[in-house]
């Protein structure tokens, strides 16, 4: 005889499993975004979801802020510690998020290349797009970590 499971128990288990699957997605932001990360990093570029890179990539990025992709993005020691700790805690653990791309650039990762292989090079050069790093140009909800391809709008 098989044990029966109540509808509410089944629903609870399903929701819990869905939550675990979503929590491991490299596209989703953690429930609470660190204000210092938003303030410091989003001042110059999109505050990328920390799950898009593994902890070791974030560690290298945060330890090299004086040479941050050609800019000096130095911060005081307390801010570096706070942001680094948060990035480490929320770094990628999924298959995509564990990849350490060349130069720790999200746009050089294998999954990014694969997802964007159909985008012609001239689109990246459009003034409204700017570069491969400008996720929000085409992904209107990128700031929230939503990169769903059903909501892509490629600017002219």
C-alpha positions in Angstrom: 0.0 0.0 0.0 1.4 3.4 -1.0 1.3 6.2 1.5 -0.9 9.1 0.4 0.2 12.7 0.4 -2.2 15.6 1.0 -2.7 18.2 -1.7 -1.3 20.9 0.5 1.8 18.8 1.3 2.4 18.2 -2.4 2.0 21.9 -3.2 4.4 22.8 -0.4 7.0 20.3 -1.7 6.5 21.6 -5.2 6.9 25.2 -4.2 10.0 24.4 -2.1 11.6 22.5 -5.0 10.8 25.4 -7.4 12.4 27.8 -4.9 15.5 25.8 -4.7 15.8 25.6 -8.5 15.2 29.3 -8.8 17.8 30.1 -6.1 20.5 28.3 -8.1 19.7 30.2 -11.3 22.5 32.6 -12.3 19.9 35.1 -13.5 18.1 35.8 -10.3 19.1 38.4 -7.8 19.2 37.4 -4.2 16.2 38.5 -2.2 18.0 41.4 -0.6 20.4 43.4 -2.8 23.3 45.0 -0.9 22.8 48.8 -1.0 26.6 49.3 -1.1 26.9 47.1 -4.2 24.1 48.9 -5.9 25.5 52.3 -5.0 29.1 51.7 -5.9 28.9 49.3 -8.8 25.8 50.5 -10.5 27.2 54.0 -10.5 29.2 53.0 -13.6 27.5 49.9 -15.1 24.7 47.6 -14.4 24.9 45.9 -11.0 25.3 42.4 -12.4 23.6 39.6 -10.6 26.3 38.0 -8.5 25.2 34.5 -9.6 26.6 35.2 -13.1 30.2 34.6 -11.8 31.8 32.2 -9.4 33.2 33.3 -6.1 36.8 33.2 -7.4 36.0 35.6 -10.2 34.4 38.0 -7.8 37.4 37.7 -5.5 39.8 38.6 -8.4 37.5 41.5 -9.5 37.3 43.0 -6.0 41.0 42.6 -5.4 41.8 44.5 -8.6 39.5 47.5 -8.4 42.4 49.9 -9.0 42.6 48.3 -12.5 38.9 47.5 -13.1 38.7 46.8 -16.8 40.7 49.9 -17.6 39.3 52.2 -14.9 40.2 52.9 -11.3 37.2 51.8 -9.3 39.0 51.8 -5.9 36.9 51.8 -2.8 37.7 52.2 0.9 38.7 49.0 2.7 35.4 48.7 4.6 33.3 48.9 1.4 35.5 46.4 -0.4 35.1 44.0 2.5 31.3 44.4 2.7 30.8 44.1 -1.0 33.2 41.2 -1.3 31.6 39.2 1.5 28.2 39.7 -0.1 29.4 38.8 -3.6 31.1 35.6 -2.2 27.9 34.6 -0.4 25.8 35.1 -3.6 28.2 33.9 -6.3 27.2 31.5 -8.9 26.9 27.8 -8.1 24.9 26.6 -11.1 26.7 25.2 -14.2 26.8 28.7 -15.8 27.7 30.5 -12.6 30.7 28.2 -11.8 32.4 29.0 -15.1 35.4 31.3 -14.7 35.4 33.2 -18.0 38.5 34.8 -19.6 39.4 38.0 -17.7 36.4 37.3 -15.5 34.2 39.0 -18.1 30.6 37.7 -18.1 30.4 38.6 -21.8 33.3 36.2 -22.5 31.8 33.2 -20.8 30.8 30.1 -22.9 27.2 30.4 -21.9 27.0 34.1 -22.8 28.5 33.4 -26.2 26.1 30.5 -26.8 23.0 32.5 -25.7 24.0 35.5 -28.0 25.4 33.6 -31.0 22.5 34.8 -33.2 23.1 38.4 -32.4 24.9 40.0 -35.4 28.0 42.0 -34.6 26.5 45.3 -35.9 23.8 45.2 -33.2 26.5 45.4 -30.4 27.8 48.6 -32.2 24.4 50.4 -32.3 24.5 53.6 -30.2 21.4 52.4 -28.2 23.2 49.2 -27.3 26.8 50.3 -26.9 28.5 47.0 -26.1 27.9 43.4 -25.1 28.2 44.5 -21.4 25.1 46.7 -21.7 22.6 44.0 -20.8 19.8 46.5 -20.1 19.9 47.8 -23.6 18.0 44.6 -24.8 16.9 43.0 -21.6 14.5 45.5 -20.1 14.4 43.7 -16.7 18.1 43.0 -16.5 18.5 45.2 -13.3 16.2 42.7 -11.5 18.1 39.7 -12.8 15.4 38.8 -15.4 17.0 37.9 -18.7 14.0 36.0 -20.1 14.3 35.9 -23.9 10.6 36.5 -24.2 11.1 40.0 -23.0 14.0 41.0 -25.2 13.7 44.2 -27.2 16.7 45.0 -29.5 16.9 48.8 -30.0 17.3 50.3 -33.4 
